[in-house]
Amino acid sequence: MSATSSLPASLRTLGRFAHRFGPQVRAQRRLLVGSACLIVADVGLRLLEPWPLGLVLDVVIADEPGQRAPAWLAGASDGALLLGCTAAVVVLAVLRALASYLSTVALALAGNRVLTQVRAELFAHVQRLSLRFHAGARVGDLITRLTGDVGRLQEVAVTAALPLAVNLATLAGMVVVMLVLNLQLGLVAIAVLPFVSPTFVRRSGAIRAVARRQRAREGALASVVAEGLAAIKLVQALGLERRLEQTFAGQNEASLREGARSKRLAAGLERKVDVSTAVGTALVLLFGARQVRAGGLTPGELVIFMLYLKTAFKPMRDLAKYTGRLAQASASGERILALLDEQPEIVDAPHAVPAPAFRGALSFDHVTFGYEPGRPVLRDLSWQVPAGSTVALVGPSGAGKSSTIGLLLRLYEPADGRVRIDGGDIRDLTLQSLRSQIGVVLQDGALFGVSVRENIRHGAQDATDEQIEAAARLAGAHEFIERLPDGYDTVLGERGATLSGGQRQRIAIARAAVRDAPIMLLDEPTTGLDEANRRVVTEALERLTRERTTVLVTHDLAMAETADEILYLDCGEIVERGTHEELLALDGAYAAVYRLQCASRAAGVTAKGWAS
């Protein structure tokens, strides 16, 4: 087993984790220093605990009472000494219990505060990672890292880190006391430690490797659950329940096997330490009894020595037990640090400044863009939209229409060229100030599992209730919202599942309207709606976009008719451009598709193959 897989490696990983969150740790230094002081007190009280018993054996129970009494106890009666030693046993136990309790509480409070901040920072970091990262990541695994891995670190901080620190300090202290008490016997006691250490290195490395695989399995398991539940309607419609159950069972069994292997390795390590402890105890008993018979050691001192030995070897047994937990925590720490090491692709430039109030003039200046290197989606694209005008982007699937929305919001960066607003490169502006002046209505109208009021307020956090209601009226949503069980305070299902598609889209329009932004981006806002809902949503969109710069991405050419300019894209290039009348007169691709859609609509059939 390589050194990188050993227990020290686990501790180094946890140390790197603590260093990464040094400011959060330092903020809790009072609690941590207090806990450390209490640990020292705990260890000191452990060292004192055997001595009352030794005094009773040597002074009270000895054949010649008082003969071996220390000078500071000279003259004390056996009864008084027995009573004092009995009281000392209780007092030492109570004080040690109090020190242990307070140190545990202090460390738990500090650890929970730190890791609560870690979870918050991790969530904020994940939200800022690029869409390219999220396209390749699995939601369930991310959730496991945010909740399970951070939770495991919280647990280990109290159930393993603190006991390990106490036990290692106790081991060091008792080894020193045993060597001072009787050098020869102390050397015999610690002789077995070199035989135990290699076992720890080998087994802890294996446990850490298994723990790493188990956490990955648990992430995959969570992903299966998240994907299945997110698409439960489709799962039931296609009868995929059994297939997903089999996939889940496979991942579940794999996680079980890794977990069982981890427990088996940890249990084997504990048993090896038990045997080594027994050997050390037997050797001390053999040599200690001989010294008592030879008069070099009193029975009480031998008992103290044996109690020290028992207490000193307990950290070794506990270390075996905590090795598994530390290895699991190390694996969790690695997963968290790996996620934090992912760098957002879209960040504020060093020279970025807050955006001024936009007038709304948009332009693409020779923009080339692709999701993968060498595979451009947009090729040398150039177009302009005067402030207050509407441009419609139409064309077949994969033409790059929706990519323009992502570029305007700076969700992606162009490989070449510039995206400009009011003549300035948007990369010179801070992301927050850029996006705060752009309203968006997307195809799915995604909503959150909060109240209708809060869903609309997501468009503008400082919006008043009156502004929210005005936005809902503009979107044609006020009437059906009022009919909901609690009106604007009705809590929606996840992603707005308790509403119809048209209702969700109108709330999404209200969310865009309450922002009162000078620029509106509409990406397939009527897709999937029936004719009645499409008409209502279209009317709401007309009210929303009035006197605003608007970019409309649509497959429905009837929506594009009133645009000031229509761009027909194919394979990432503009192949036709002009007004509706100009493109019909051109009698090209746009005119052919328009006639096809008109014929289909007249026949009551929805045209196929035009999803963006």
Buried (B, 14 or more C-beta within 10 A) or exposed (E): BEEEBBBBBBBEBBEEBEEBBEEBBEBBEEBBEBBBBBBBBBBBBBBEBBBBBBBBBBBBEBEEBBEBBEEEBEEBEBEEBBEBBEEBBEEBEEBBEBBBEBBBBBBBBBBBBBBEBBBEBBBEBBEBBBEBBEEEBBBBBBBBBBEBBBBBBBBBBBBBBBBBBBBBBBBEBBBEBBBEBBEEBBEBBBEBBEEBEEBBBBBBBBBBBBBBBBBBBBBBBBBBBBBBEBBEEEBEEEEBEEEBEEBBEEBBEBBEBBBEBBEEBBEBBBEBBBEBBEBBBEBBBEBBEEBBEEEEBBBBBBBBBBBBBBBBBBBBBBBBBBBBBBBBBBBBBBBBBEBBEBEBBBEBEEEBEEBEEBBBBBBBBEBBBBEEEEEBBBBBBEBEBBBBBBBBBBBBEBBBBBBBBBBBBBBBBBBEBBBBBBEBEBBBBBBEBBBBBBBBBBBBBEBEBEBBBBBBBBBBEEBEEEBBBBBBBBBBBBEBBEEBEEEBEBBBEEBBEBBEBBBBBBBBBBBBBBBBBBBBBBBBBBBBBEEEBBEBBBEBBEEBBEEBBBBBBBBBBBBBBBBEBBBBBBBBBBBBBBBBEEBBEBEBBBBEBBEEBEEEBEEEEEBEEBEB
